[in-house]
Amino acid sequence: MQSIDSLRELNSKLLAEIAELRKVNAELKDKNAEIPDLKRKFAEIESEKVELKARIAELL
C-alpha cells in the first residue's frame, strides 16, 4: 500500500493536471464560441461571391 506522502504527491500532481485541463477546456470553449460567427461570415462571403459571378455573367 502506498504511503500517505506518496498519495499526497500523486494527489498534488493530479490536481495540477486537472487545473491545466480546465485551462485548455476554457480555451477550446472560447474558440468553439467563434464558430457560429465564422460560419455566418463564410455564408455571407459565399452569397456575395454568387452575386458577383451573376453580375459578371450579365456583363459578358
N, CA, C and O atoms as a GROMACS GRO file, in nm:
protein
  240
    1MET      N    1   0.083  -0.118   0.000
    1MET     CA    2   0.000   0.000   0.000
    1MET      C    3   0.088   0.125   0.000
    1MET      O    4   0.193   0.129   0.065
    2GLN      N    5   0.044   0.224  -0.073
    2GLN     CA    6   0.123   0.347  -0.083
    2GLN      C    7   0.118   0.425   0.047
    2GLN      O    8   0.018   0.422   0.120
    3SER      N    9   0.224   0.493   0.073
    3SER     CA   10   0.228   0.575   0.194
    3SER      C   11   0.145   0.701   0.174
    3SER      O   12   0.114   0.739   0.061
    4ILE      N   13   0.111   0.764   0.283
    4ILE     CA   14   0.032   0.887   0.277
    4ILE      C   15   0.105   0.995   0.199
    4ILE      O   16   0.044   1.069   0.122
    5ASP      N   17   0.236   1.006   0.218
    5ASP     CA   18   0.314   1.107   0.146
    5ASP      C   19   0.309   1.086  -0.005
    5ASP      O   20   0.294   1.181  -0.081
    6SER      N   21   0.322   0.960  -0.048
    6SER     CA   22   0.319   0.935  -0.192
    6SER      C   23   0.179   0.959  -0.248
    6SER      O   24   0.165   1.003  -0.362
    7LEU      N   25   0.077   0.931  -0.168
    7LEU     CA   26  -0.060   0.959  -0.212
    7LEU      C   27  -0.084   1.110  -0.221
    7LEU      O   28  -0.151   1.158  -0.312
    8ARG      N   29  -0.029   1.184  -0.127
    8ARG     CA   30  -0.042   1.330  -0.131
    8ARG      C   31   0.030   1.387  -0.254
    8ARG      O   32  -0.020   1.478  -0.319
    9GLU      N   33   0.146   1.333  -0.283
    9GLU     CA   34   0.221   1.377  -0.400
    9GLU      C   35   0.143   1.347  -0.528
    9GLU      O   36   0.134   1.432  -0.617
   10LEU      N   37   0.088   1.228  -0.536
   10LEU     CA   38   0.007   1.192  -0.652
   10LEU      C   39  -0.115   1.282  -0.663
   10LEU      O   40  -0.150   1.327  -0.772
   11ASN      N   41  -0.179   1.309  -0.551
   11ASN     CA   42  -0.296   1.396  -0.549
   11ASN      C   43  -0.258   1.536  -0.598
   11ASN      O   44  -0.333   1.597  -0.675
   12SER      N   45  -0.145   1.586  -0.555
   12SER     CA   46  -0.099   1.717  -0.596
   12SER      C   47  -0.075   1.721  -0.747
   12SER      O   48  -0.114   1.817  -0.814
   13LYS      N   49  -0.012   1.618  -0.800
   13LYS     CA   50   0.012   1.610  -0.945
   13LYS      C   51  -0.119   1.605  -1.022
   13LYS      O   52  -0.134   1.670  -1.126
   14LEU      N   53  -0.213   1.527  -0.970
   14LEU     CA   54  -0.342   1.515  -1.039
   14LEU      C   55  -0.419   1.647  -1.035
   14LEU      O   56  -0.485   1.683  -1.132
   15LEU      N   57  -0.411   1.718  -0.924
   15LEU     CA   58  -0.478   1.848  -0.914
   15LEU      C   59  -0.417   1.948  -1.013
   15LEU      O   60  -0.488   2.027  -1.074
   16ALA      N   61  -0.285   1.943  -1.029
   16ALA     CA   62  -0.219   2.031  -1.126
   16ALA      C   63  -0.261   1.994  -1.268
   16ALA      O   64  -0.284   2.082  -1.351
   17GLU      N   65  -0.271   1.865  -1.296
   17GLU     CA   66  -0.315   1.821  -1.429
   17GLU      C   67  -0.459   1.862  -1.455
   17GLU      O   68  -0.493   1.905  -1.566
   18ILE      N   69  -0.544   1.850  -1.355
   18ILE     CA   70  -0.684   1.892  -1.369
   18ILE      C   71  -0.691   2.042  -1.398
   18ILE      O   72  -0.768   2.085  -1.484
   19ALA      N   73  -0.611   2.121  -1.327
   19ALA     CA   74  -0.610   2.266  -1.349
   19ALA      C   75  -0.569   2.298  -1.493
   19ALA      O   76  -0.628   2.385  -1.556
   20GLU      N   77  -0.468   2.228  -1.542
   20GLU     CA   78  -0.422   2.250  -1.680
   20GLU      C   79  -0.530   2.210  -1.780
   20GLU      O   80  -0.552   2.280  -1.879
   21LEU      N   81  -0.596   2.099  -1.755
   21LEU     CA   82  -0.703   2.054  -1.845
   21LEU      C   83  -0.820   2.152  -1.844
   21LEU      O   84  -0.883   2.174  -1.947
   22ARG      N   85  -0.850   2.208  -1.729
   22ARG     CA   86  -0.957   2.308  -1.722
   22ARG      C   87  -0.920   2.432  -1.803
   22ARG      O   88  -1.006   2.491  -1.869
   23LYS      N   89  -0.793   2.470  -1.797
   23LYS     CA   90  -0.747   2.585  -1.874
   23LYS      C   91  -0.762   2.557  -2.024
   23LYS      O   92  -0.812   2.641  -2.098
   24VAL      N   93  -0.719   2.441  -2.067
   24VAL     CA   94  -0.730   2.403  -2.208
   24VAL      C   95  -0.878   2.398  -2.249
   24VAL      O   96  -0.914   2.444  -2.357
   25ASN      N   97  -0.961   2.342  -2.163
   25ASN     CA   98  -1.104   2.333  -2.191
   25ASN      C   99  -1.164   2.472  -2.208
   25ASN      O  100  -1.245   2.494  -2.298
   26ALA      N  101  -1.126   2.566  -2.123
   26ALA     CA  102  -1.177   2.703  -2.133
   26ALA      C  103  -1.134   2.767  -2.265
   26ALA      O  104  -1.212   2.836  -2.329
   27GLU      N  105  -1.008   2.743  -2.305
   27GLU     CA  106  -0.960   2.797  -2.433
   27GLU      C  107  -1.038   2.739  -2.550
   27GLU      O  108  -1.073   2.810  -2.643
   28LEU      N  109  -1.066   2.609  -2.544
   28LEU     CA  110  -1.142   2.545  -2.651
   28LEU      C  111  -1.286   2.596  -2.656
   28LEU      O  112  -1.342   2.614  -2.764
   29LYS      N  113  -1.344   2.621  -2.540
   29LYS     CA  114  -1.480   2.676  -2.536
   29LYS      C  115  -1.482   2.813  -2.603
   29LYS      O  116  -1.576   2.845  -2.677
   30ASP      N  117  -1.380   2.895  -2.577
   30ASP     CA  118  -1.372   3.026  -2.640
   30ASP      C  119  -1.363   3.014  -2.792
   30ASP      O  120  -1.431   3.085  -2.866
   31LYS      N  121  -1.279   2.922  -2.838
   31LYS     CA  122  -1.265   2.903  -2.982
   31LYS      C  123  -1.394   2.849  -3.043
   31LYS      O  124  -1.434   2.891  -3.152
   32ASN      N  125  -1.459   2.757  -2.974
   32ASN     CA  126  -1.584   2.700  -3.024
   32ASN      C  127  -1.693   2.805  -3.030
   32ASN      O  128  -1.782   2.797  -3.115
   33ALA      N  129  -1.687   2.903  -2.942
   33ALA     CA  130  -1.787   3.009  -2.942
   33ALA      C  131  -1.776   3.094  -3.069
   33ALA      O  132  -1.873   3.157  -3.111
   34GLU      N  133  -1.659   3.097  -3.129
   34GLU     CA  134  -1.637   3.175  -3.251
   34GLU      C  135  -1.693   3.106  -3.375
   34GLU      O  136  -1.715   3.172  -3.477
   35ILE      N  137  -1.717   2.978  -3.369
   35ILE     CA  138  -1.756   2.901  -3.488
   35ILE      C  139  -1.886   2.951  -3.551
   35ILE      O  140  -1.888   2.969  -3.673
   36PRO      N  141  -1.994   2.974  -3.476
   36PRO     CA  142  -2.116   3.022  -3.542
   36PRO      C  143  -2.094   3.154  -3.616
   36PRO      O  144  -2.148   3.174  -3.725
   37ASP      N  145  -2.016   3.245  -3.557
   37ASP     CA  146  -1.990   3.373  -3.623
   37ASP      C  147  -1.909   3.352  -3.751
   37ASP      O  148  -1.935   3.416  -3.852
   38LEU      N  149  -1.812   3.263  -3.745
   38LEU     CA  150  -1.732   3.233  -3.864
   38LEU      C  151  -1.817   3.169  -3.973
   38LEU      O  152  -1.799   3.198  -4.091
   39LYS      N  153  -1.910   3.081  -3.934
   39LYS     CA  154  -1.999   3.019  -4.032
   39LYS      C  155  -2.087   3.124  -4.098
   39LYS      O  156  -2.111   3.120  -4.219
   40ARG      N  157  -2.137   3.220  -4.018
   40ARG     CA  158  -2.221   3.326  -4.072
   40ARG      C  159  -2.142   3.412  -4.171
   40ARG      O  160  -2.190   3.443  -4.280
   41LYS      N  161  -2.020   3.448  -4.133
   41LYS     CA  162  -1.936   3.528  -4.222
   41LYS      C  163  -1.905   3.453  -4.351
   41LYS      O  164  -1.907   3.511  -4.459
   42PHE      N  165  -1.878   3.324  -4.339
   42PHE     CA  166  -1.850   3.242  -4.457
   42PHE      C  167  -1.971   3.240  -4.550
   42PHE      O  168  -1.957   3.254  -4.671
   43ALA      N  169  -2.090   3.223  -4.493
   43ALA     CA  170  -2.212   3.221  -4.573
   43ALA      C  171  -2.233   3.355  -4.644
   43ALA      O  172  -2.274   3.358  -4.760
   44GLU      N  173  -2.205   3.464  -4.575
   44GLU     CA  174  -2.218   3.596  -4.637
   44GLU      C  175  -2.121   3.611  -4.754
   44GLU      O  176  -2.158   3.662  -4.860
   45ILE      N  177  -1.999   3.567  -4.735
   45ILE     CA  178  -1.898   3.577  -4.841
   45ILE      C  179  -1.937   3.490  -4.960
   45ILE      O  180  -1.922   3.531  -5.075
   46GLU      N  181  -1.986   3.369  -4.932
   46GLU     CA  182  -2.029   3.280  -5.041
   46GLU      C  183  -2.145   3.342  -5.118
   46GLU      O  184  -2.150   3.334  -5.241
   47SER      N  185  -2.239   3.404  -5.046
   47SER     CA  186  -2.353   3.469  -5.111
   47SER      C  187  -2.305   3.584  -5.199
   47SER      O  188  -2.351   3.602  -5.312
   48GLU      N  189  -2.214   3.662  -5.145
   48GLU     CA  190  -2.159   3.774  -5.222
   48GLU      C  191  -2.085   3.722  -5.347
   48GLU      O  192  -2.094   3.783  -5.453
   49LYS      N  193  -2.015   3.613  -5.333
   49LYS     CA  194  -1.943   3.553  -5.446
   49LYS      C  195  -2.041   3.512  -5.556
   49LYS      O  196  -2.016   3.537  -5.674
   50VAL      N  197  -2.152   3.451  -5.518
   50VAL     CA  198  -2.254   3.410  -5.615
   50VAL      C  199  -2.311   3.532  -5.686
   50VAL      O  200  -2.329   3.531  -5.808
   51GLU      N  201  -2.340   3.638  -5.609
   51GLU     CA  202  -2.392   3.760  -5.668
   51GLU      C  203  -2.293   3.821  -5.768
   51GLU      O  204  -2.331   3.864  -5.877
   52LEU      N  205  -2.167   3.824  -5.729
   52LEU     CA  206  -2.065   3.880  -5.818
   52LEU      C  207  -2.050   3.797  -5.945
   52LEU      O  208  -2.031   3.853  -6.053
   53LYS      N  209  -2.057   3.666  -5.933
   53LYS     CA  210  -2.049   3.580  -6.052
   53LYS      C  211  -2.167   3.607  -6.145
   53LYS      O  212  -2.151   3.611  -6.267
   54ALA      N  213  -2.284   3.627  -6.087
   54ALA     CA  214  -2.403   3.655  -6.168
   54ALA      C  215  -2.387   3.789  -6.239
   54ALA      O  216  -2.423   3.801  -6.356
   55ARG      N  217  -2.336   3.888  -6.170
   55ARG     CA  218  -2.316   4.020  -6.232
   55ARG      C  219  -2.212   4.012  -6.344
   55ARG      O  220  -2.229   4.075  -6.448
   56ILE      N  221  -2.107   3.936  -6.321
   56ILE     CA  222  -2.005   3.919  -6.426
   56ILE      C  223  -2.066   3.852  -6.547
   56ILE      O  224  -2.038   3.891  -6.661
   57ALA      N  225  -2.149   3.750  -6.525
   57ALA     CA  226  -2.214   3.679  -6.635
   57ALA      C  227  -2.304   3.773  -6.714
   57ALA      O  228  -2.312   3.763  -6.837
   58GLU      N  229  -2.372   3.866  -6.645
   58GLU     CA  230  -2.458   3.962  -6.714
   58GLU      C  231  -2.375   4.056  -6.802
   58GLU      O  232  -2.418   4.096  -6.910
   59LEU      N  233  -2.258   4.091  -6.754
   59LEU     CA  234  -2.174   4.186  -6.827
   59LEU      C  235  -2.106   4.123  -6.949
   59LEU      O  236  -2.065   4.194  -7.040
   60LEU      N  237  -2.095   3.993  -6.949
   60LEU     CA  238  -2.028   3.926  -7.062
   60LEU      C  239  -2.119   3.900  -7.176
   60LEU      O  240  -2.076   3.844  -7.277
   0.00000   0.00000   0.00000
